[in-house]
Amino acid sequence: MAQSTFPELQNDLVLRAARGESVERVPVWVMRQAGRYLPEFQAIRKEHDFFTLCQTPELACEVTLQPIRKFDLDAAIIFSDILVIPQAMGMKVEMIPGKVSAEISCLAIIT
């Protein structure tokens, strides 16, 4: 088996709690929506549309880490959105301020 080059974990509190192990405190994490109010997120959002943030690993990583850098958190949920799933299925999905619209552009043939 190949040797792992993954860096040693600096905070495994969430993982230990998930395994049911005893932990010194309750772990704290945020979902990606919690970072939307951050000026750092808003600055990136001015430069990139929402789906570009979801589909660009470097940008998704950056906006995921922003709340961790700002607050004493133990984990974060990776930045993405459920609407990337219909996009992956060939559907056209657009984010329009104030509303979401999805145009289905696929055909199902049932035999």
Sequence and secondary structure as in RCSB ss.txt:
>XXXX:A:sequence
MAQSTFPELQNDLVLRAARGESVERVPVWVMRQAGRYLPEFQAIRKEHDFFTLCQTPELACEVTLQPIRKFDLDA
AIIFSDILVIPQAMGMKVEMIPGKVSAEISCLAIIT
>XXXX:A:secstr
         S  HHHHHHTT   SS   EE GGGGTTSHHHHHHHHHS HHHHHH HHHHHHHHHHHHHHS  SE
E  S  TTHHHHHTT EEEEETTEEEEE        
